Amino acid sequence: MRASIIASLIILALLGLGLRGWVDEASPPKAVAQETTNRAEKTGRVVAPVEKGTFIWKASVAGGFHTKIEDAKKDALLAASRKFADYLEDKHPEIAWTPSPEFVDKYLVKGSHEETRTPETVADSPLLYQIRLDVELNADNQKEVEKAAREYHIQTRLFTLFRWVGSLILLLGGIAGFIRVDDWKKGYLTLPLRAIVIVLVAAGIFLLWWLV
């Protein structure tokens, strides 16, 4: 009985820590929006948000050449995603988030330019396509960036909590199973049973942390 009570308290404590982290992540520092307002913050005055039409970051990113225009666009979106992730890592490493190509296409792309090329060195070569994207972070989409980064960190915290709770359940379940089976077998299989339980619990924890 005492063991079950202690296990329940430990699980509740882990859940409490996870929920606390969830609450903390619900109000992350708006580092992206604050990049242009650091000087005013030093004076202690209230800072106004970035005005519409003012960009915080912009770039022109091109993908590789492909025989299909759809593949060329996907490659350009991937390149734009990595470019924006590099900007966040350089200016705001605390965000630690990489946008998906779909997010970039929906919120950050402001223009698209198509270029075609036919290789002269190969006879009857197909037409190749390259897409260049104009991507921009501004007052209109910075809230979407902050929202997506916040949701990513919430999911990461919850998934980590799930792994810790799952590992604890596997450990306590293995101990309880070992005690019950060992008592049933009158102690004749203690050593091999202990080895089996250790292997099973370790395999379960490995699956939770590295393969799930």
CORCORPE-V403908 format. One record per backbone hydrogen bond with DSSP energy under -0.5 kcal/mol. CO is the residue of the C=O (numbers start at 1). NH is the residue of the N-H. E is the energy in kcal/mol with one decimal. If there is no record, write none. Layout:
# CORCORPE-V403908
co=<CO | CO>
nh=<NH | NH>
e=<E | E>
This chain:
# CORCORPE-V403908
co=<1 | 2 | 3 | 4 | 5 | 6 | 7 | 8 | 9 | 10 | 11 | 12 | 13 | 14 | 15 | 16 | 17 | 18 | 19 | 20 | 21 | 22 | 24 | 25 | 29 | 30 | 31 | 32 | 33 | 34 | 37 | 38 | 39 | 40 | 40 | 41 | 51 | 53 | 54 | 57 | 59 | 59 | 61 | 66 | 68 | 69 | 70 | 71 | 72 | 73 | 74 | 75 | 76 | 77 | 78 | 79 | 80 | 81 | 82 | 83 | 84 | 85 | 86 | 87 | 88 | 92 | 92 | 100 | 101 | 102 | 103 | 103 | 104 | 104 | 108 | 111 | 113 | 115 | 117 | 117 | 122 | 128 | 129 | 130 | 131 | 132 | 133 | 133 | 134 | 134 | 135 | 136 | 137 | 137 | 138 | 141 | 142 | 143 | 144 | 145 | 146 | 147 | 148 | 149 | 150 | 151 | 152 | 153 | 154 | 155 | 156 | 157 | 158 | 159 | 160 | 161 | 162 | 163 | 164 | 165 | 166 | 167 | 168 | 169 | 170 | 171 | 172 | 173 | 174 | 175 | 176 | 177 | 178 | 179 | 180 | 181 | 182 | 183 | 185 | 187 | 189 | 190 | 191 | 192 | 193 | 194 | 195 | 196 | 197 | 198 | 199 | 200 | 201 | 202 | 203 | 204 | 205 | 206 | 206 | 207 | 207>
nh=<5 | 6 | 7 | 8 | 9 | 10 | 11 | 12 | 13 | 14 | 15 | 16 | 17 | 18 | 19 | 20 | 21 | 22 | 23 | 24 | 25 | 26 | 27 | 28 | 31 | 34 | 35 | 35 | 36 | 37 | 41 | 42 | 43 | 43 | 45 | 44 | 54 | 55 | 139 | 137 | 61 | 135 | 133 | 129 | 72 | 73 | 74 | 75 | 76 | 77 | 78 | 79 | 80 | 81 | 82 | 83 | 84 | 85 | 86 | 87 | 88 | 89 | 90 | 91 | 92 | 95 | 96 | 104 | 105 | 106 | 107 | 108 | 108 | 109 | 136 | 134 | 132 | 130 | 119 | 128 | 125 | 117 | 66 | 115 | 63 | 113 | 61 | 135 | 110 | 111 | 59 | 138 | 56 | 57 | 142 | 145 | 146 | 147 | 148 | 149 | 150 | 151 | 152 | 153 | 154 | 155 | 156 | 157 | 158 | 159 | 160 | 161 | 162 | 163 | 164 | 165 | 166 | 167 | 168 | 169 | 170 | 171 | 172 | 173 | 174 | 175 | 176 | 177 | 178 | 179 | 180 | 181 | 182 | 183 | 184 | 185 | 187 | 186 | 188 | 190 | 193 | 194 | 195 | 196 | 197 | 198 | 199 | 200 | 201 | 202 | 203 | 204 | 205 | 206 | 207 | 208 | 209 | 210 | 211 | 211 | 212>
e=<-2.2 | -2.6 | -2.5 | -2.3 | -2.4 | -2.3 | -2.4 | -2.6 | -2.3 | -2.4 | -2.5 | -2.4 | -2.3 | -2.4 | -2.6 | -2.3 | -2.2 | -1.9 | -2.3 | -2.3 | -2.3 | -1.2 | -1.0 | -0.8 | -2.1 | -1.5 | -0.6 | -0.9 | -0.5 | -1.6 | -1.8 | -1.4 | -0.5 | -0.9 | -1.1 | -1.3 | -1.7 | -0.6 | -0.9 | -3.6 | -0.5 | -2.6 | -3.4 | -3.6 | -1.9 | -2.1 | -2.2 | -2.3 | -2.0 | -2.5 | -2.2 | -2.2 | -2.4 | -2.4 | -2.3 | -2.2 | -2.5 | -2.2 | -2.3 | -1.8 | -2.4 | -2.5 | -2.0 | -2.9 | -2.5 | -1.9 | -0.6 | -2.3 | -2.5 | -1.9 | -2.6 | -0.6 | -1.4 | -1.8 | -2.1 | -2.6 | -3.0 | -2.6 | -0.5 | -3.0 | -1.1 | -2.1 | -2.4 | -2.7 | -2.0 | -2.6 | -2.8 | -0.7 | -3.9 | -1.0 | -2.4 | -0.5 | -3.9 | -1.7 | -1.6 | -1.8 | -2.4 | -2.5 | -2.5 | -2.5 | -2.3 | -2.5 | -2.1 | -2.1 | -2.2 | -2.4 | -2.1 | -2.5 | -2.6 | -2.4 | -2.2 | -2.5 | -2.6 | -1.9 | -2.3 | -2.8 | -2.6 | -2.5 | -2.3 | -2.5 | -2.4 | -2.4 | -2.8 | -2.8 | -2.4 | -2.2 | -2.6 | -2.6 | -2.3 | -2.4 | -2.3 | -2.6 | -2.7 | -2.0 | -2.0 | -2.4 | -2.2 | -0.8 | -1.7 | -0.8 | -2.2 | -2.5 | -2.2 | -2.3 | -2.4 | -2.4 | -2.3 | -2.6 | -2.8 | -2.5 | -2.4 | -2.4 | -2.5 | -2.3 | -2.3 | -1.9 | -2.1 | -2.5 | -0.6 | -1.1 | -1.3>
